[in-house]
Amino acid sequence: MKRLLLLFSAVIFTLGAQAQTHQGVGVVKSVDQAKGSVMIKHEAIASLNWPGMTMGFDIRDKQLLARFKPEQKISFEIVAEKGRYVIIAVK
């Protein structure tokens, strides 16, 4: 019973973490239209305990790809989906 309770708590925690959004600021390094992804050199993202780094992100809504230009500074919002962080909004 205790194991079941711990497992249930872990599942609830994971589901809750996936629903949480995180804010980032960075510079677009490249856009891959075919894959629906962008490479961003972002500043630290405190809510994830991430240091600044360059990494690729998938885009949930492929229509947002038109808003990304190389060397453009952006603010973006990400959420965990299927084990990856995905951009869901850009400013």
N, C-alpha and C positions, 0 to 999 in steps of 0.2 A: 504494500500500500504506500509506503514511504517513497519507494522508487517511482511509482506511478505519479505521485504528487510532484516529485522533482521533475519528472519528464514533462508533465503538464505545464509546470511553471516555466520550464525552458522553452516550450513551444509558444506559450503566450508572450514571453519576453522577446523571442525571435520575431514573431508577427508584429509586435509593437515596434520593434526596432526598424523593421522594413517599411513601416508606414511613416516613419519620421523623415522629414525633409532637412536638408543641410544647404547652407548658403556658401558659395564660393566666389572668388574674384580671381581673374587671371587673364592671360593673353593667349589668343588662338594661335597655334603654331601651324596647323594644317587641317584641312577638311577632306574627308573621304566620302564623296557622294554615294559611291557604289555600296559601301558598307554601312552608310548611315551613321558615321561616327566623326568625332573631332579629337584632335590632340590639343591639350591645353596645358600651358605652364601656369599652374595656380599657386596662389599664396597659401599659407597654412589654413586649414579648415579645423577650427578649434572643436567643434561639436563631434568630430570624428577622431580627434587627436592626431591628425595628419600634418606633417610638416609640408612646406611648400615643395612641389615637385612637378614634373611634366608627365602627364599620363593621358591615355585615351579614354573617351567616354562615348557610349552609344547614346543616341538621341531617341527618346520615346516617340515623339511626333516628328516624322521625317520632314514635314513642311518647315520646321524650324531651321533646317540646314541652310536655307537661303539667308538667314540672318548672321551666319558666321563667316567672317573674312579673316584671312591670315594677318597676323600682327595687330588685330583689333582687341582692345581691352574690353572685357565683358564681366558682368555679374551673372551668376547662374545658380540654379537650384537643382539639387540631385536627390535621388531616393534610391534605396536598395531594391533591386528587382532581379530575381533569379541568380543571386550570388554576385551581382555586379552593381555598380552605381551608374545610374542612367540620368541624363539631363532631362528635366521635365519643363523647365522654363528658363528664359534668358532675358536679360535687360540690357 
